Amino acid sequence: MAVAPHYTSQDCSVCGARVKKSLSTRTHKCDSCGTVMHRDHNAAILIFVNFLLFT
């Protein structure tokens, strides 16, 4: 099952807030909930959650 990766590196996997960042920024830092993690880890969580919700 394919999951669209749109905004997965910008949306917060904890609260859903969109956090704009450049491609060179490797750390996801959410001003809304305070979550801090590697950008790719955040994206992987969102892709997994989207897979569970939409399959």
Buried (B, 14 or more C-beta within 10 A) or exposed (E): EEBEEEEBBBBBBBEEEEBEEEEEEEEBBBEEEEBEBEBEEBBBBBBEEBEEEEE
